[in-house]
């Protein structure tokens, strides 16, 4: 192709003029017609990319004629792999780079302004670079030399105008001759999950984007090195097994949406984690976990076993004390946002987390305040004091009042205790007393026939599940059985 081809007009071309592109952009990878890519001496590991080979690329660096500067880097990435004799020699994610070599100002006689871009190299996903020269074409393959306002993400074709050779150090770990072959998993979902695990293990510090780019492949390679397995930089079957990203049947697994998660300390100082998820069609749910420094990471995943409807599913995990002691936080990973449980949010002795205790305290205080108002009294949530009025009270009304007031006082003390104490026996005893007080309110509600007590009876229904959960974790050493159990 000569240095002056036909002009391709982009938006604003008439207004700002065109950008001269002298040496076109090379990015990586369309499937090659047999006439365009020739393998030479595969036994020696050399592959020649012939002149005329067309590569499909996505622009990563935008070009704007208003602020172009000489020396600015230009980058694009391959979005369709180059295949030679059934093997990928230029995979997705290969980087084409160059620079702005010149900026041309407006000239007389209608000469357009623009920039000159020179493509200098092709860099493999493993970081191996080779020089290359090519010309640009639009997405339909129509060649052009000048362009205006080239946006990031634009898809173009790059036509090789000078043959170049790549060897095994460039393509060897990418599934080409001598590479891992077809036993490579490269779906964006699996790559995203691998990036997350590698990040939590301290290998990966890039963006979770599902792209098998240079940073991701470097992290995979370091993980493979430390695991003493073949260091390819790709997600082969053995690597996925070490990362927990493949089912026993050998199929890829999917991340599952986590709706909520909570943790508590059970009898024997065991850690119990309850994870509520949204199931997916035909997925069997499971979890993987590991500890990295002072953080426990749980990954909720699923693999296909049959068809079915979307439903809510719950996973329960129990860890021995030696598996979680010294942990400062728990992170539950799914397909959405991570759920983080801090150390002070772990419920103790089967009780509530500090946040849950505070919320329950607020509900109990609100119930007492509403009942006091119905009785012509005043209750201060701040001081916890009741101010009696001049009305007469029936015996069953005062029984409920005393029981509810005792429960509100216990709720305040319980919230302070779980926020400030790590004494498991003390918290377990407080849980017993809390449940005992709730049981007293439950009995009083059943004996109170006053219409003024209806506000308590109606509001109590929403609290029964919370106290039932507390009752399940209590030692029940007081020898009673609440009606709501």
N, C-alpha and C positions, 0 to 999 in steps of 0.2 A: 504494500500500500504506500503511495507517495505521501509526502508531508502535508499536502493540501488536499483534502477530500471535500465532500459536500458538507454543508453546514446543517446541523440538527438543532432546530429551535426548541428551547425550553422556555418556561414561563419567564417573562421579563426580558427576553433576548433583545427585543426592539428597543427597550427602554435603557438597558445598561450595556448593551453590546455583548460580544461573545468572549468566551475564554478559550485561548488557543491551547490546545493540547498537542505537544510535539511528540512525546513518546507516551503511549497510552498506558492505561492502568491495568495492572495484572492482578488478578485475584484468583482464586482458586476454583475450581473444578467442575466442569461439565463432563458427562460421559463422552468419551472420545470415539469418533468414528474410526474404524480400523485403519483407514488411509492416513489419519492424522497423527496417530501415536504408534511408534514402532519400538518393540523391545529388542535390544541388541545384547546378545550374550547374557541371558538370564543367569547362566551358570556363574558368570563373573559379577552379577549384581548390578549391571548398568542398564538403564532404560533411557532412550532418547525420545524427547517430546519434539515432534516434528513441526516445522513451519506450517502455519495454517490451522493448527489445533485451536479449537474454540473452548474457552473456559467461562463458566457462569460464575459471577461474583456478586457480592453485596457490598456497597460502599459503606465504609466505617467513618471516613473523614469528609465532612461536607466542604464544598467549594463555593465561595461567594465572591463575586468580582469586586465587591465594595471593600473587602478587608483582606484580600489575599496578600501574603508576605513571602518573599523569597526565603527558601530554606524550610518552610513549613512542611511537616511530614504528611504524607498521604498514605492511607491504609485501606485495604479491602480484604474480604475473606471469601474463600471458596464455599459455595453452597451446594454444589453437585460434584461428587468425586470424579476424578479422572481414573479410568479403568483401562488397564492393559492386560490382555490375555486373561481376563477374569479376575485380576487382582487390582486393588486400589493402590495407585502409586502417588496420587495427590488427593488426600482425603479432605472431607469437609473440615473447615476451620483453618486450613492452610492460609497463611497471611501473605498478601501481596503488598509491598511497600515501595515508596518512592518519595519524591519531594518536589516542591514548587521551585523550578529552576530560574524562572524569570517572570516579571510582571510587566505587561506592555500597557503604556498609557494611551489615551485617545490621540489619534494622529489626524492630520488634515486629510482631505479627499475621502472621508468616510471610512477610514480604517478603524476597525473595532478594537476595543480594549480587551484585555483578558490575561490569562496566565499560561505559562508553559510548565507542564508536569513531566517529569522523567521517572519512569518506573525502574527501580534499581535491583530489586531482589525478590525472590520467592522463599518464604521461610516455612519449614515444616512444623507440624504440631509438636515435634520434639525439640525444636529450636535450631535445626540445621538449615543454613541459608545457601542459596545458589543465585547467581545473577541471571536476569532474564529481561527480554525486550518484547513488547507487544503493542498492538493498536486496539483502540476502543471500537465497540459496536453497540448499538442499542439492543434492547431485549429481544428484538426480532432478527438480529444479526445484520442490520444495515450499518455499514461502517461510517464513521464521522471523525472529524478532527477537532471541531470547536464545539463548546457546550457552555451553557450558562446556568448558574444556580443548581449545582449538583447536590442533592440532599442526601443526608445519611440514610441508609437503608435502600437506596436506589439499586435496582438490579440491572446489571450490564453484562455484556459479553466481552471477553478479551481475546484477541486473535494473536497468537504467537507469530512474530515475524522473523525470528531467528532461532534455529534449533538449539536446544540445550539438553544436557545429559544429567540425570540424577542417578545416584547409586544407592546401595543398600543402607547407608547411614542416613539417607533422607527418608526412604519409604519403608525400611525394614520392619519397624515396629508398628506400621500402620496397616498391616494386613496385606502388604504387597508380597513379592517374592521373598520367602524366608520369614515372613511375619506370622502372626497368630492365625491367619486364615479366617474362616467364617465364625469361629468360636468367640465372637466379640459382640457385646451388648452395647448399643449406642442410641437407644431411644431417649428423647429429652427427659422423660419422667425418671428413668433409671439413672441418668447422669445427674439430675438434680438431687436424687436421694444420695448418690455417692458423694456429691459435693458437700451435702449436709453432714454426713458421717465423717468425711475427711476433715471438714472444718472443726467439728467437735473433738476430733483426735489431735488437732493441732497441725495438720498437714496443709490445709487449704485456707487461704485468706482472701479469695476472690468473691465475686458475686454469684449467688445461686441462680443460674440462668439456664441450666440444661445444655450448655454448650461445651463440647469437648475441645476447649481451646488450650493454648500453651500452658497457662497456669494450672488448669485442671489436670492435664497430662503429667505435668511435673509433680503434682501432689500424688497422683496415682503411682507414679514411678517410685517416689520416696516411700510410700506405704508398702509397695511390693518389695522394695529392698529390705525394709525392716522386718517384713514377714518371711524373708528368705524364699520368695517365689520368683518366677521369671519376671524380670523387670522390662515390661513392654510399654508402660504408659497408657495402656488400654484396659477396658473393663472386660477381661476374659472371665471364664466361668470360675476359675479358682479364686480370682480377686473378688468377685461378687460374693462367693461363699464366705470369704474372710470378713467382708463388710456386712454380712447378713442380708444380702439383697437378692437372694435366690432361694426358691422353695426347694423342698426335698425332692420334688419331681423334676427339678432343673429348669423351671420356668421363672420369668421375671416376676417380681412382686410389685404391688402398688401401695403407695401411701394412702392412708385412710384419714378422713376428717375427724378430728377430736373435738367433741363438744365441751367437755369439762374433765377435770381431774382433781383428785384430792388425796392426801396422804395422812396416815395416822399410825401411831405406835401401838401395837397390840401386845397381848400377853407374851412373856418371854422376850420382850424388847425387840420383837419383830416389826419390820416396817411393812405396812399394807398400803398399796397404791390402788386406787379405784379409778379406772379410765372409762368414761362414757363416750362412745363413738357413734358416728353415723355410718352404718354398714353400707355396702355397695352391692350391686347386682352380682350374685354368684361368687362373692368373696368370702373366704374363711379367714377370720381375723387372728392375728398373733402379734406378739411384741418381742423385740430384741432390746437388750439394755447393756450398758457398760458404764464403768466409772472412769472419769478422767479428772485426776486431781481431786478437788472437793465438790465435783458436780456429777450427779447421776443422770445419764441420758437414756430416755426410753423412746423407742421408735415403734409406732403402731402401723402395721402393714397388713396386707391381705393377699391371698392368691386365689385364682379362679378354680372352683371345684364344680359348680353347677350354675344354673340360672335361678334368679329369684328377684324379689322386690327389695327396694331400699328400706332399711329398717334401722332402728337404734340398737346398738349392742354394747355390752359392758365387759371390760376385761378387768380381772383382779389379779394382782401380783403380790407375792409375799417374799420378803428378803430377810435373811438371818441378820442378827445384830452386827456380825463381823463384815457383812456386805455393805452396810450403810453408815456405820459409825464414822463420825468426822465429816459427813457430807453437809455442805452448807446450802445446797439448793438441788432441786430436781427439775429437769427440763423434759417435757413430753412433746415429742415431735410427731406431727401428722401432715396432712396435705395443706392445712391452713397455717395460721399463726401458731407459734410455739406457746405452750402453757408452762409458766415458770412457778414453781412452788418453793418459796424461801424456807429456810430452816425454822423460822419462828411461825410459819404457817402450817407446820406439820402438827396435826392433832395428837394429843398425848393420852395414853391410857384408854383409848377408844373414845376420847372426847372430841371436842370441837377445835378447829383452828381459831386463832385469835380473831380473825375477821368474822368467822361464823358466830363466835361467842358474842361479839359486840352487836351483830345484827339481831341475834336472838334476844339479847338484853333489851335492845330498843323496842322489839315487838312486845315483850312482857311489860315493860314500863308503859307503853302506849295503851295496853289493855287495862292496866291498873288505873291509868289516868282517865280513861273512858268510863270505867265502873265508878270511880270516885265522883265524877261529874253526875252520873245517873243517880247517885245517892245524895246529892247536894253537898258534896265535899270538894276539896281541892287537893291535888297531888302535885308536888314539884319534882320534876325529873332530875333537876340539878342537885337538890338536897336530899331527895328521897323521903321527904316529910309529907304526912297527911294532915290536913286541917279539917276537923269535924264541923259539921253544921248543926242545926237545931232539929233536924228530922228524927223521927223515931225509926229504929232499924229492927227488923225481925232477926231472930236468932240465926236462921240459915243464911241471911244476907251478911251478917258479921263474920260467920265462919268462912265464907268465901272471901270476904275482904281481908281477913287475917292471913288466910292461905296465900292469896295473890300477893299481898304485901311482903310476906316472907319469901316467896319465889322471886320477886323483884330485887330484894336485898341480896339473895343468893346469886342472882344473875350478875349483879354488879361485882361482887367479890370473885366470882368464877372468871369473869372477863379479865380482871386484873391478874389473877393467878396464872392463867394460861399465857398471858403476855410476858410475865416476868420470871416465871419459875421453870426450871428443868427437872424438878423433883417429881419423878414419875409416880411415886407412892402418894404424894400429897395431891397431885392432880387426879389420880384414880379415886381417892377418898372424896375429893370435892365433887367429882362426877356422880358418885353414889348419893351424896347429899342433895345435889341439884335434881337428880331424878326423883328422890324421895319427896322433895318439895313440890315437884310437878305432879306427882301422884296424889298429894294432898289436895291440890287445886282440882284435879280431875274428880276426886271423890266429892268435894264440896259442890261442884257444878251439878253433879248427879242428884244431890239432895236439895238444891235450891230451886224452889218453884216460883220465886218472885219474878215479875216481869222486868224489874230493874236489872236482873242478872242476865237477861238475854244478850246484852251487849258482850258479856264475857263468854257465854256459851257459844255465840256465833263466831267470835274472834278466836276462840280456843281451837277450833277445828283446823285452822291453818298451822298451828304450832304442834299438833300431835305427832306428825312425822319427825320433826326435829327432836322431840324428847324421846320418841321411840328409838331413834338412832343412838342417842345418849344411853338409853336403857340397855341396848345391845352391847355397849362397850363397858357398862358398869359391872362391878363384881357382885352386885345384888346381896351384899352381906347384911342388909337390913331385913331380908326375908319377906319381901312383898312382891307382888306381881301387878304392875300398872295395867289398867284396863285397855290401854292403847298398844300394848305389846302384841 
